[in-house]
Every structure is written in structure tokens, then in C-alpha cells.
Amino acid sequence: MQSEKLTQTLLEQTRQIINQAEKLKLYDLNKLTWKENKTSWSILECLEHLNLYGDFYLPQIESKIENSTTKADIVFKSGILGNYFAKSMLPKEKLNKMETFKDKNPLNANLDKTVINKFINQQIKLLDLLNQSRNVSLNKVKIQTSISSLIKLKLGDTFQFLINHIIRHLKQIDRIQNALKNV
């Protein structure tokens, strides 16, 4: 895939994510913290989960871009593992439940609306990093995963994984909003 086309697609997806998150600011705290059952997540818990991943990936991506001496590639070729991770995050019709890592699980955390602002700020940072990534190799810059420091993904795959993960949880938020209508 053309590197520029990938970057443009990811920028557009991130702008849509910000628009969706902005709408959540209109909800009161009761709606934002409502849960279908005691083991499901609330809207704020979904966003906090994403914030925890942002806290892990965004500083690392920023540092790798700043310190890279690589040049931008015309073509981005997804790695086998990176492609697998990115695709596994995409939401499916029947959601494939995934177990989250304990340090990324916000279940029953005491959260407030500041979670939304942090999430939106992280997305704005992501837009900035996507724009900066136009000057480096999406193929050669490698990002350590949250799974293991031994597993590294290409920068282009990391961006796709991160954004697909966000889209997945925004679909979860859509389902929570629909369930809320029936309460």
C-alpha cells in the first residue's frame, strides 16, 4: 500500500474517532458510568482502557519518530505479525471477546469526565504523530508491543493496530449506548 494513502486513511479514522468522543461530553456521569452487568465495562471504562494503551504507545512512537534517521517510504508493506495484530483488533459482527491485560483493565475504577478529555487529547497527539510519520520509514521504525519488549511491530502496523483497537472499543461504546436506551 502507498505509505501516504495509509497515513491519510489513518488520519481520517482518527478525526472520526475525535468527533465520536466529543459527543460523549454531552452525557451525564450516570450514563457514562452505567454498566449492563458487574463484569461489563462502562463508556468511561472503555475510554480509560484506551487511555492506558495510549499512555504506553504514544510516548514510544513519539520518541522513535524523533530519533529516527530513516527516510519516508513510498510503499508500506505490513509485517506478518503486525498485519495479524491489526486485523485481530477489527470489530466483527459477533464480537470476539478478548481478555485484556490486568494493567490495562479499568473495571470498577473510579472515573469521571476527565477520562474523555484525556482520550481526545491522546487522539490529537495521534494526529500529530501520524503527520510526523510522513518523514520517517513506516517499515523500518519499530515499536515495542505491550505484550512483550521482544515483540516489535513496524510503525505502520502499530498505527493500524492502535486505531483498529480504538475503533473496536468505540463499537463497544455504541453497544452500551444502545443498551442504555432500553433501560
Buried (B, 14 or more C-beta within 10 A) or exposed (E): EEBBEBBEBBBEBBEBBBEBBEEBEEBEEEBBBBBBEEEBBBBBBBBBBBBBBBEBBBEBBBEBBEEBEBEBBEEBBBBEBBBBBBEBBEBEEEEEEEEBEEEBBBBEBEBEBEBBEBBBBBBEBBBEBBEBBEEBBBBEBBBBBBEEEEBBBBBBBBBBBBBBBBBBBBBBBEBBBEEBEEE
